[in-house]
């Protein structure tokens, strides 16, 4: 089961009310942290397998444009985390939390993200990631088993088809990646029952603000709940057949 970061905060408040002995966690606890952010001007995601909130056991990252995993080797020196990719690119990062009341050094439990630089030769790009989803255990080989019987690659391709169609204004391409009826929430509340209705209401649904929201979407290793996966903090929810629910500005 995946856990959103905001749910972790609520859980932490409950834990504060418990005796110290109840807060103790068994050694060897492994979790997968999914972060979204940017490497220079490029939207990107980061997947970290972390033991005991401190030690990174495995890592990869990916760009939103491709969704292809790039393996990373890990070195940790004190507060510094160095992630190196096969082509020689290197990220040197540190855990971050804007709340100065959080005790230092930060751990993955007390931090909200990572920041630093990516370098390759003389090229340097700023890097910033914010944690979004934490799930127990190592990163699974099958990400969307609760959503579809199709492969992860096939499912993500359909999600990409919808998002790319909306951003590029390819209405029919987007319409073909919808699971009808499509629920639309926000300033406009609609139920679109077929492609004809979807195309007819396009200008009302996909405003400039809505399209800008979808430009930040990373349709890879998405958060899953109740048999659906989401992008852009819930802007679009996908079921096995395509986009099922929109929550757009």
VENPENOR-V99667 format. One record per pair of residues at least 24 apart in sequence whose C-alpha atoms are under 10 Angstrom apart, sorted by the first residue. I is the first residue (numbers start at 1). J is the second residue. D is the distance in whole Angstrom. If there is no record, write none. Layout:
BEGIN
i=I j=J d=D
i=I j=J d=D
END
This chain:
BEGIN
i=1 j=134 d=9
i=1 j=135 d=6
i=1 j=136 d=7
i=1 j=137 d=10
i=1 j=146 d=10
i=1 j=223 d=10
i=1 j=224 d=8
i=1 j=225 d=8
i=2 j=32 d=9
i=2 j=33 d=10
i=2 j=133 d=7
i=2 j=134 d=6
i=2 j=135 d=4
i=2 j=136 d=7
i=2 j=222 d=10
i=2 j=223 d=7
i=2 j=224 d=7
i=2 j=225 d=7
i=3 j=33 d=10
i=3 j=132 d=9
i=3 j=133 d=6
i=3 j=134 d=5
i=3 j=135 d=6
i=3 j=136 d=8
i=3 j=223 d=8
i=3 j=224 d=9
i=3 j=225 d=9
i=4 j=34 d=10
i=4 j=131 d=9
i=4 j=132 d=6
i=4 j=133 d=5
i=4 j=134 d=6
i=4 j=135 d=8
i=4 j=223 d=8
i=4 j=224 d=10
i=5 j=33 d=10
i=5 j=34 d=10
i=5 j=112 d=9
i=5 j=130 d=10
i=5 j=131 d=7
i=5 j=132 d=5
i=5 j=133 d=6
i=5 j=134 d=7
i=5 j=135 d=10
i=6 j=132 d=8
i=6 j=133 d=9
i=7 j=133 d=9
i=7 j=134 d=10
i=8 j=109 d=9
i=8 j=133 d=9
i=8 j=134 d=8
i=9 j=109 d=10
i=9 j=110 d=10
i=12 j=109 d=10
i=25 j=52 d=9
i=26 j=52 d=8
i=27 j=51 d=8
i=27 j=52 d=6
i=28 j=52 d=6
i=28 j=53 d=10
i=29 j=53 d=8
i=29 j=136 d=8
i=29 j=137 d=8
i=29 j=138 d=10
i=30 j=54 d=10
i=30 j=55 d=9
i=30 j=56 d=9
i=30 j=57 d=9
i=30 j=135 d=9
i=30 j=136 d=7
i=30 j=137 d=5
i=30 j=138 d=6
i=30 j=139 d=10
i=31 j=56 d=10
i=31 j=57 d=10
i=31 j=108 d=10
i=31 j=134 d=7
i=31 j=135 d=6
i=31 j=136 d=5
i=31 j=137 d=5
i=31 j=138 d=6
i=31 j=139 d=8
i=32 j=56 d=10
i=32 j=57 d=10
i=32 j=58 d=9
i=32 j=59 d=9
i=32 j=133 d=8
i=32 j=134 d=6
i=32 j=135 d=5
i=32 j=136 d=6
i=32 j=137 d=6
i=32 j=138 d=6
i=32 j=139 d=6
i=32 j=140 d=9
i=33 j=59 d=10
i=33 j=108 d=9
i=33 j=113 d=10
i=33 j=131 d=7
i=33 j=132 d=8
i=33 j=133 d=6
i=33 j=134 d=5
i=33 j=135 d=7
i=33 j=136 d=9
i=33 j=137 d=10
i=33 j=138 d=9
i=33 j=139 d=9
i=34 j=61 d=10
i=34 j=113 d=10
i=34 j=129 d=9
i=34 j=130 d=9
i=34 j=131 d=6
i=34 j=132 d=6
i=34 j=133 d=5
i=34 j=134 d=6
i=34 j=135 d=8
i=34 j=139 d=9
i=34 j=221 d=8
i=34 j=222 d=9
i=34 j=223 d=9
i=35 j=61 d=9
i=35 j=112 d=9
i=35 j=113 d=7
i=35 j=114 d=9
i=35 j=128 d=9
i=35 j=129 d=6
i=35 j=130 d=5
i=35 j=131 d=4
i=35 j=132 d=5
i=35 j=133 d=7
i=35 j=134 d=9
i=35 j=221 d=10
i=36 j=61 d=10
i=36 j=62 d=10
i=36 j=63 d=10
i=36 j=64 d=9
i=36 j=113 d=9
i=36 j=114 d=10
i=36 j=128 d=8
i=36 j=129 d=5
i=36 j=130 d=6
i=36 j=131 d=7
i=36 j=132 d=7
i=36 j=133 d=9
i=36 j=216 d=10
i=36 j=217 d=9
i=36 j=218 d=8
i=36 j=232 d=10
i=37 j=63 d=10
i=37 j=64 d=10
i=37 j=113 d=9
i=37 j=114 d=9
i=37 j=115 d=10
i=37 j=127 d=8
i=37 j=128 d=5
i=37 j=129 d=4
i=37 j=130 d=6
i=37 j=131 d=9
i=37 j=132 d=10
i=37 j=216 d=9
i=37 j=218 d=10
i=38 j=63 d=9
i=38 j=64 d=9
i=38 j=115 d=10
i=38 j=125 d=9
i=38 j=126 d=8
i=38 j=127 d=6
i=38 j=128 d=6
i=38 j=129 d=6
i=38 j=130 d=9
i=38 j=216 d=10
i=39 j=63 d=9
i=39 j=91 d=9
i=39 j=115 d=10
i=39 j=116 d=10
i=39 j=117 d=8
i=39 j=118 d=7
i=39 j=124 d=10
i=39 j=125 d=6
i=39 j=126 d=6
i=39 j=127 d=5
i=39 j=128 d=7
i=39 j=129 d=9
i=40 j=117 d=9
i=40 j=118 d=8
i=40 j=124 d=8
i=40 j=125 d=5
i=40 j=126 d=5
i=40 j=127 d=6
i=40 j=128 d=9
i=41 j=125 d=8
i=41 j=126 d=9
i=41 j=127 d=9
i=42 j=125 d=10
i=42 j=127 d=10
i=42 j=216 d=10
i=43 j=128 d=10
i=43 j=129 d=10
i=43 j=215 d=9
i=43 j=216 d=7
i=43 j=217 d=8
i=43 j=218 d=8
i=44 j=127 d=9
i=44 j=128 d=9
i=44 j=129 d=8
i=44 j=216 d=9
i=44 j=217 d=10
i=44 j=218 d=7
i=44 j=220 d=10
i=45 j=69 d=9
i=45 j=129 d=8
i=45 j=130 d=9
i=45 j=131 d=10
i=45 j=218 d=7
i=45 j=219 d=10
i=45 j=220 d=8
i=45 j=221 d=9
i=46 j=70 d=10
i=46 j=114 d=10
i=46 j=129 d=8
i=46 j=130 d=9
i=46 j=131 d=9
i=46 j=221 d=9
i=47 j=71 d=10
i=47 j=72 d=10
i=47 j=131 d=10
i=47 j=133 d=10
i=47 j=134 d=10
i=47 j=139 d=8
i=47 j=221 d=9
i=48 j=72 d=10
i=48 j=74 d=10
i=48 j=134 d=10
i=48 j=138 d=9
i=48 j=139 d=8
i=49 j=134 d=10
i=49 j=135 d=10
i=49 j=136 d=10
i=49 j=137 d=8
i=49 j=138 d=6
i=49 j=139 d=7
i=50 j=108 d=8
i=50 j=136 d=10
i=50 j=137 d=9
i=50 j=138 d=8
i=50 j=139 d=10
i=51 j=108 d=9
i=51 j=137 d=9
i=51 j=138 d=9
i=52 j=107 d=9
i=52 j=108 d=9
i=52 j=109 d=9
i=53 j=106 d=10
i=53 j=107 d=6
i=53 j=108 d=5
i=53 j=109 d=6
i=53 j=110 d=9
i=53 j=111 d=10
i=54 j=79 d=10
i=54 j=106 d=9
i=54 j=107 d=6
i=54 j=108 d=6
i=54 j=109 d=8
i=55 j=81 d=10
i=55 j=107 d=9
i=55 j=108 d=9
i=56 j=81 d=9
i=56 j=108 d=10
i=57 j=138 d=9
i=58 j=138 d=9
i=58 j=139 d=9
i=59 j=83 d=8
i=59 j=84 d=10
i=59 j=85 d=10
i=59 j=139 d=9
i=60 j=84 d=10
i=60 j=85 d=8
i=61 j=85 d=9
i=62 j=218 d=9
i=62 j=220 d=8
i=62 j=221 d=10
i=63 j=218 d=8
i=63 j=219 d=10
i=63 j=220 d=9
i=64 j=160 d=10
i=64 j=215 d=9
i=64 j=216 d=8
i=64 j=217 d=7
i=64 j=218 d=5
i=64 j=219 d=7
i=64 j=220 d=8
i=65 j=160 d=9
i=65 j=164 d=10
i=65 j=217 d=10
i=65 j=218 d=8
i=65 j=219 d=9
i=65 j=220 d=10
i=66 j=160 d=9
i=66 j=218 d=9
i=66 j=219 d=9
i=66 j=220 d=9
i=67 j=153 d=9
i=67 j=156 d=9
i=67 j=157 d=10
i=67 j=160 d=10
i=67 j=218 d=8
i=67 j=219 d=7
i=67 j=220 d=6
i=67 j=221 d=9
i=68 j=153 d=10
i=68 j=220 d=8
i=69 j=220 d=9
i=78 j=105 d=9
i=79 j=104 d=10
i=79 j=105 d=7
i=79 j=106 d=8
i=79 j=107 d=9
i=80 j=116 d=9
i=81 j=114 d=9
i=81 j=115 d=10
i=81 j=116 d=9
i=82 j=116 d=10
i=82 j=117 d=10
i=82 j=118 d=10
i=83 j=118 d=9
i=84 j=118 d=9
i=84 j=119 d=10
i=87 j=120 d=9
i=88 j=119 d=9
i=88 j=120 d=6
i=88 j=121 d=8
i=89 j=118 d=7
i=89 j=119 d=6
i=89 j=120 d=5
i=89 j=121 d=8
i=89 j=123 d=9
i=89 j=124 d=10
i=90 j=117 d=8
i=90 j=118 d=5
i=90 j=119 d=5
i=90 j=120 d=7
i=90 j=121 d=10
i=90 j=124 d=10
i=91 j=115 d=9
i=91 j=116 d=7
i=91 j=117 d=6
i=91 j=118 d=4
i=91 j=119 d=6
i=91 j=120 d=9
i=91 j=124 d=10
i=91 j=125 d=9
i=91 j=126 d=9
i=91 j=127 d=8
i=92 j=116 d=6
i=92 j=117 d=6
i=92 j=118 d=7
i=92 j=119 d=8
i=92 j=127 d=9
i=93 j=117 d=7
i=93 j=118 d=9
i=93 j=126 d=10
i=93 j=127 d=8
i=93 j=128 d=9
i=93 j=129 d=10
i=94 j=128 d=10
i=95 j=129 d=9
i=95 j=130 d=10
i=96 j=128 d=9
i=96 j=129 d=9
i=96 j=130 d=9
i=97 j=130 d=10
i=132 j=223 d=9
i=132 j=233 d=9
i=133 j=221 d=10
i=133 j=222 d=9
i=133 j=223 d=7
i=133 j=224 d=10
i=134 j=223 d=9
i=135 j=223 d=10
i=139 j=221 d=10
i=140 j=221 d=10
i=142 j=221 d=10
i=143 j=220 d=9
i=143 j=221 d=7
i=143 j=222 d=8
i=143 j=223 d=9
i=143 j=224 d=9
i=143 j=229 d=10
i=144 j=221 d=8
i=144 j=222 d=8
i=144 j=223 d=9
i=144 j=224 d=7
i=144 j=225 d=10
i=144 j=227 d=9
i=144 j=228 d=9
i=144 j=229 d=8
i=144 j=239 d=10
i=144 j=240 d=9
i=145 j=224 d=10
i=145 j=227 d=9
i=146 j=224 d=8
i=146 j=225 d=8
i=146 j=226 d=8
i=146 j=227 d=5
i=146 j=228 d=8
i=146 j=229 d=9
i=146 j=239 d=10
i=146 j=240 d=9
i=147 j=224 d=8
i=147 j=225 d=9
i=147 j=226 d=8
i=147 j=227 d=5
i=147 j=228 d=6
i=147 j=229 d=7
i=147 j=238 d=9
i=147 j=239 d=6
i=147 j=240 d=6
i=147 j=241 d=9
i=148 j=227 d=8
i=148 j=228 d=9
i=148 j=239 d=8
i=148 j=240 d=5
i=148 j=241 d=8
i=149 j=240 d=8
i=150 j=240 d=8
i=152 j=220 d=9
i=152 j=221 d=9
i=153 j=220 d=9
i=155 j=219 d=10
i=155 j=220 d=10
i=155 j=229 d=10
i=155 j=238 d=9
i=155 j=239 d=9
i=155 j=240 d=7
i=155 j=241 d=8
i=155 j=242 d=8
i=156 j=218 d=10
i=156 j=219 d=6
i=156 j=220 d=7
i=156 j=221 d=9
i=156 j=222 d=9
i=156 j=229 d=10
i=156 j=238 d=10
i=156 j=242 d=10
i=157 j=219 d=9
i=157 j=220 d=9
i=157 j=242 d=10
i=158 j=219 d=10
i=158 j=238 d=9
i=158 j=240 d=9
i=158 j=241 d=8
i=158 j=242 d=6
i=158 j=243 d=9
i=159 j=218 d=10
i=159 j=219 d=6
i=159 j=220 d=9
i=159 j=229 d=9
i=159 j=230 d=9
i=159 j=231 d=9
i=159 j=236 d=9
i=159 j=237 d=9
i=159 j=238 d=7
i=159 j=239 d=9
i=159 j=240 d=10
i=159 j=241 d=9
i=159 j=242 d=6
i=159 j=243 d=7
i=160 j=217 d=9
i=160 j=218 d=9
i=160 j=219 d=6
i=160 j=220 d=9
i=160 j=242 d=10
i=161 j=242 d=9
i=161 j=243 d=10
i=162 j=236 d=10
i=162 j=238 d=10
i=162 j=242 d=8
i=162 j=243 d=7
i=163 j=211 d=9
i=163 j=214 d=7
i=163 j=215 d=8
i=163 j=217 d=8
i=163 j=218 d=10
i=163 j=219 d=9
i=163 j=231 d=10
i=163 j=236 d=9
i=163 j=243 d=9
i=164 j=214 d=9
i=164 j=215 d=9
i=166 j=202 d=9
i=166 j=206 d=7
i=166 j=210 d=9
i=166 j=211 d=7
i=166 j=214 d=8
i=166 j=215 d=9
i=167 j=206 d=9
i=167 j=208 d=10
i=167 j=210 d=9
i=167 j=211 d=6
i=167 j=212 d=8
i=167 j=213 d=10
i=167 j=214 d=7
i=167 j=215 d=7
i=168 j=211 d=9
i=169 j=202 d=10
i=169 j=206 d=9
i=169 j=211 d=9
i=171 j=195 d=10
i=171 j=198 d=9
i=171 j=199 d=7
i=171 j=202 d=8
i=172 j=196 d=10
i=172 j=198 d=9
i=172 j=199 d=8
i=174 j=198 d=9
i=174 j=199 d=9
i=174 j=242 d=10
i=174 j=243 d=9
i=175 j=199 d=7
i=175 j=202 d=10
i=175 j=242 d=9
i=175 j=243 d=9
i=176 j=241 d=10
i=176 j=242 d=8
i=176 j=243 d=10
i=177 j=238 d=10
i=177 j=241 d=7
i=177 j=242 d=5
i=177 j=243 d=6
i=177 j=244 d=9
i=178 j=238 d=8
i=178 j=239 d=9
i=178 j=240 d=10
i=178 j=241 d=7
i=178 j=242 d=5
i=178 j=243 d=4
i=178 j=244 d=6
i=178 j=245 d=9
i=179 j=238 d=8
i=179 j=239 d=7
i=179 j=240 d=8
i=179 j=241 d=5
i=179 j=242 d=5
i=179 j=243 d=5
i=179 j=244 d=5
i=179 j=245 d=9
i=180 j=241 d=9
i=180 j=242 d=8
i=180 j=243 d=8
i=180 j=244 d=7
i=180 j=245 d=9
i=181 j=243 d=10
i=181 j=244 d=7
i=181 j=245 d=9
i=182 j=242 d=9
i=182 j=243 d=7
i=182 j=244 d=5
i=182 j=245 d=6
i=182 j=246 d=8
i=183 j=237 d=10
i=183 j=243 d=9
i=183 j=244 d=6
i=183 j=245 d=5
i=183 j=246 d=6
i=183 j=247 d=9
i=184 j=236 d=9
i=184 j=244 d=9
i=184 j=245 d=6
i=184 j=246 d=5
i=184 j=247 d=6
i=184 j=248 d=8
i=185 j=235 d=9
i=185 j=245 d=8
i=185 j=246 d=6
i=185 j=247 d=5
i=185 j=248 d=7
i=185 j=249 d=9
i=186 j=235 d=10
i=186 j=246 d=8
i=186 j=247 d=6
i=186 j=248 d=6
i=186 j=249 d=6
i=187 j=247 d=9
i=187 j=248 d=8
i=187 j=249 d=7
i=188 j=247 d=9
i=188 j=248 d=9
i=188 j=249 d=9
i=189 j=246 d=10
i=189 j=247 d=9
i=190 j=246 d=10
i=191 j=245 d=9
i=192 j=244 d=10
i=205 j=246 d=9
i=205 j=247 d=10
i=205 j=248 d=8
i=205 j=249 d=9
i=206 j=248 d=8
i=206 j=249 d=9
i=207 j=248 d=9
i=207 j=249 d=8
i=208 j=249 d=9
i=209 j=248 d=8
i=209 j=249 d=6
i=210 j=235 d=9
i=210 j=246 d=10
i=210 j=247 d=9
i=210 j=248 d=5
i=210 j=249 d=6
i=211 j=248 d=9
i=211 j=249 d=9
i=212 j=248 d=10
i=212 j=249 d=10
i=213 j=248 d=8
i=213 j=249 d=8
i=214 j=248 d=9
END
